[in-house]
Amino acid sequence: MENYSKARTVEQPPVCPFPDLPPDTPEVRVKDGSKIRNLLRYALSRMEAKARASEEEDRPPPEEGGGGEAAEGQKEAAARPLCSHIIFTASGKGVSKAITCAEIVKRRVKGLHQLTKLLYSTVVEVWEPLEPTAGLDSLTVNRNLPAIWILLSREPLDISQPGYQPPGRYDLLWAQSVSKEEERGSTGQRPGHKRKKGGGGGGAGRGRGAGRHSGRPRDAPK
């Protein structure tokens, strides 16, 4: 490919694998350069009333003379009911960020059912020759990237579907972690740390040295 340069890249995402969802279900597309803070702010504002109220407080007021439409948009967003479903989707390097966002939302909004689907997203790359007069044709390369789709739902889902996870409880997990930290702090030692034995080793060494030189001084007269 040394005689070619990449002209353009077109990603063809797969079709949503979750049919029969409400039409207002938000779909959060996570990319490699997306900021988790911005993704969570949007997702929680659609799923949690407290997060929506804080978002409205942080939003700057509309400017005088031109903020009529913005104010109406804010009123419509505030009056819009909370969603019962939300989707996180990503492909390639953004998969780990999508998983992180879904786990954080599950900890904030309790009782969410999860359904995960693994698919492939097709990426079409078009390569053009560096020298058009060389007689080379343009090339089209199709690559398949792993993609993930995570559905979080307040309503129960089909438990027979592969990738289903029921609402989890993290109280026991955190309690075990705290008890281990308390036990570690009470002993005052790190795990696997052994106390040194033979505390008088230094004194014994000095004793042996003293015994070795306990005879007549070197410069003493015979």
C-alpha positions in Angstrom: 0.0 0.0 0.0 3.0 2.3 -0.3 1.7 3.7 -3.6 -1.8 4.5 -2.1 -3.2 7.0 0.4 -6.4 6.7 2.4 -9.0 9.0 0.8 -12.0 8.4 3.1 -13.4 6.1 5.8 -17.1 5.3 6.1 -18.5 3.3 9.0 -21.6 1.3 8.6 -23.0 0.6 12.1 -25.2 -2.5 12.5 -29.0 -2.3 13.0 -30.1 -2.0 16.6 -30.6 -5.5 17.9 -33.3 -4.5 20.4 -36.7 -4.4 18.6 -40.0 -3.1 20.0 -38.5 -0.4 22.1 -40.3 2.9 22.9 -39.7 5.5 20.2 -38.2 7.9 22.8 -35.5 5.5 23.8 -32.2 7.5 23.8 -29.2 5.8 22.0 -25.9 7.0 23.3 -23.1 6.4 20.7 -19.8 6.2 22.5 -16.6 7.0 20.5 -12.9 6.7 21.4 -12.6 10.5 21.9 -15.9 10.9 23.9 -15.7 12.2 27.4 -17.3 9.9 30.0 -18.5 12.9 32.0 -20.5 14.3 29.1 -22.0 10.9 28.3 -23.1 10.3 31.9 -24.6 13.8 32.2 -26.8 13.2 29.2 -27.7 9.6 30.2 -28.5 10.3 33.8 -30.6 13.4 32.8 -32.8 11.0 30.8 -33.0 8.4 33.5 -32.9 10.3 36.8 -34.9 13.3 38.0 -32.2 14.5 40.3 -29.6 14.6 37.5 -32.0 16.4 35.2 -32.6 19.1 37.9 -28.8 19.6 38.4 -28.3 19.9 34.6 -31.0 22.6 34.4 -29.2 24.5 37.2 -25.8 24.3 35.5 -27.2 25.4 32.2 -26.5 29.2 31.6 -29.6 31.4 31.3 -30.7 32.5 27.8 -29.4 35.8 26.5 -31.7 38.7 26.2 -33.5 39.2 23.0 -32.5 35.8 21.5 -33.3 33.3 24.2 -37.0 32.7 23.5 -36.4 29.5 21.6 -33.8 28.2 24.0 -36.1 28.9 27.0 -38.9 26.9 25.2 -36.5 24.1 24.5 -35.5 24.0 28.2 -39.2 23.9 29.3 -39.9 21.0 26.8 -36.9 19.1 28.1 -38.0 19.6 31.7 -41.5 18.5 30.9 -40.4 15.4 29.0 -41.0 12.2 31.1 -38.1 10.1 32.2 -37.1 7.2 29.9 -37.5 3.6 31.0 -34.8 2.4 28.6 -31.4 3.6 27.4 -28.9 2.2 25.0 -25.1 2.5 24.9 -23.4 1.4 21.7 -19.8 1.6 20.6 -17.3 -0.1 18.3 -13.5 -0.6 18.3 -11.7 1.4 21.0 -14.9 2.9 22.4 -16.2 -0.5 23.7 -14.5 -0.2 27.1 -15.9 3.4 27.6 -19.5 2.1 26.8 -19.1 -0.6 29.4 -17.9 1.9 32.0 -20.8 4.2 31.3 -23.3 1.4 31.6 -21.8 0.2 35.0 -21.9 3.7 36.4 -25.5 4.3 35.4 -26.4 1.0 37.0 -24.9 2.1 40.3 -26.7 5.5 40.2 -30.1 4.2 39.1 -31.0 1.1 41.0 -33.0 -1.8 39.7 -32.0 -1.7 36.1 -32.1 -4.8 33.9 -29.3 -5.2 31.4 -29.1 -7.0 28.0 -25.8 -7.0 26.1 -25.3 -7.9 22.4 -22.0 -8.3 20.6 -22.0 -7.6 16.9 -19.7 -6.3 14.2 -19.6 -2.9 12.6 -18.4 -2.6 9.0 -15.8 0.0 8.1 -15.2 0.8 4.4 -11.9 2.4 3.5 -11.2 3.9 0.1 -7.6 4.1 -1.0 -6.5 6.3 -4.0 -3.2 6.0 -5.9 -0.6 8.6 -5.2 0.1 9.1 -8.9 -3.0 8.9 -11.0 -1.0 8.6 -14.2 0.6 5.3 -13.0 -2.3 3.3 -14.1 -3.4 2.1 -10.6 -7.0 1.6 -9.7 -8.6 2.8 -6.4 -9.0 0.2 -3.8 -11.9 -0.5 -1.4 -11.1 -2.3 1.8 -13.9 -3.6 4.2 -12.9 -4.2 7.8 -15.1 -5.6 10.6 -14.8 -4.0 14.0 -16.3 -5.5 17.2 -19.3 -3.6 18.4 -21.3 -3.7 21.6 -24.9 -2.8 22.4 -26.0 -2.4 26.0 -29.6 -2.0 26.9 -30.6 -0.8 30.4 -34.2 -1.0 31.3 -36.4 -0.3 34.3 -38.9 -2.8 33.1 -38.1 -6.6 33.3 -36.5 -8.1 30.2 -36.5 -11.6 28.7 -34.3 -13.6 31.0 -33.8 -16.4 28.4 -32.0 -14.0 26.1 -28.2 -14.5 25.9 -26.4 -11.6 27.6 -29.1 -10.8 30.2 -28.1 -9.6 33.6 -30.6 -9.1 36.4 -30.4 -6.0 38.7 -27.4 -6.6 41.0 -26.7 -5.6 44.6 -23.3 -4.1 45.4 -23.8 -3.8 49.2 -22.3 -7.2 50.0 -19.3 -6.5 47.7 -18.5 -3.2 49.3 -19.0 -4.6 52.8 -16.4 -7.3 52.1 -14.0 -4.7 50.7 -14.4 -2.5 53.8 -13.9 -5.4 56.2 -10.7 -6.4 54.4 -9.4 -2.9 54.7 -10.3 -2.7 58.4 -8.6 -6.0 59.0 -5.5 -4.9 57.2 -5.4 -1.6 59.2 -5.8 -3.4 62.6 -2.7 -5.5 62.0 -0.7 -2.6 60.7 1.0 -4.8 58.1 0.5 -5.2 54.4 -0.6 -8.7 53.1 2.4 -11.0 52.6 4.7 -8.9 54.7 6.7 -10.9 57.2 8.4 -9.5 60.3 12.1 -9.9 60.5 13.4 -12.4 63.0 16.5 -12.1 65.1 16.3 -8.6 66.3 19.6 -8.9 68.1 21.6 -9.7 65.0 23.3 -6.3 65.0 24.4 -6.7 68.6 25.7 -10.2 68.0 27.8 -8.9 65.1 29.3 -6.3 67.3 30.0 -8.9 69.9 31.8 -11.2 67.5 33.8 -8.2 66.3 34.6 -7.3 69.9 35.8 -10.8 70.6 38.0 -10.9 67.6 39.8 -7.7 68.6 39.8 -8.3 72.4 43.5 -9.4 72.5 46.6 -7.3 73.0 46.6 -3.9 71.2 48.5 -3.9 68.0 51.0 -1.2 69.0 51.4 -2.5 72.6 55.0 -3.4 73.6 55.9 -7.1 73.8 
